[in-house]
Amino acid sequence: MENIAVIGAGTMGNGIAHVFAQHGFNVQLIDISEDSLKRGMSAIQNNLDRMVAKGVLKTENVQQTLSRIKTTTDLIQGVRHAELVVEAATEDISLKKKIFRELDAHCPPDAILATNTSSISITEIGAATNRGSQVIGMHFMNPVPVMKLVEVIRGYNTSDAVTQKILELSVILGKTPTEVNDYPGFIANRILMPMINESIESLYCGVAGVQEIDTVMKLGMGHPMGPLQLADFIGLDVCLSILEVLYNGFKNPKYAPCPLLVKMVMAGKLGVKSGEGFYDYSQSRKAEKIAAQFS
């Protein structure tokens, strides 16, 4: 396998393209927006420079990596030689199905179609194609160049051969793959999102403040960042979307999103990307200042 296509040049997509190119693969980075592609390539450049500054990458490897990535807004041209496509578009089942129908129509017949979805059914996405045995979940963690885990999710129809190939490929990328089956939220978000939701519920009910909740989980449980800071980092809209997938998938009230989370998303308080969530990021992207409504 040499030729990889990545759909979506956002945070996850550009990170996935970065990792594949850094490990010697030819990458077509595809997005509907030229501006998104430019921002994606700029992010890759910045991440590579950061790796050089930290001494984990040699300077000469930066240009080698960048030279392996081509960008395009033409999906059909971008995937025509792809042996693997990794879709990293917005967490919207209708959009993903539309993309996978297009991929099925225009990719080589033996190409593997992977999705970086963090919660949506692989089986349902695969059913939008005529190659369900070749559709699989490849859930990278953010930031992709740093985080070691890849959740490899096999749908109901995913073949053993395709699953094994993706597990082996993940190792080549320097990642640690973990195979899981296709249920809402898989493993990572089935466990993580209820913890984040319960943290928001605790804040909502007045059990403790933002800083206190995060401090308990960092110092008491050894987490690198508190759950409310993590929610801001992920994006509160993304957290809400995943919780809705869990709630709709299991029909269990324990997965129901906290009303405070719903209101914050409605108000556009999405965390780091909007400048405010549980913390105020107007002056710094670090969680150093509690948002005014919680201080």
Buried (B, 14 or more C-beta within 10 A) or exposed (E): BEBBBBBBBBBBBBBBBBBBBBBEBBBBBBBEEEEBBEBBBEBBBEBBEEBBEEEEBEEEBBEEBBEBBBBBBEBEEBBBBBBBBBBBBEBEBEEBBEBBEBBBEBBEEEBBBBBBBBBBBBBBBBBBBEBBBBBBBBBBBBBBBEBEBBBBBBBEBBBEEBBEBBBEBBEEBEBEBBBBBBBBBBBBBBEBBBBBBBBBBBBEEEEBBBBEBBEBBBEEEEBEBBBBBBBBBBBBBBBBBBBBBBBEBBEEEEBBBBEBBBEBBEEEBBBBBBBBBBBBBEEEEEBEBBBEEBE
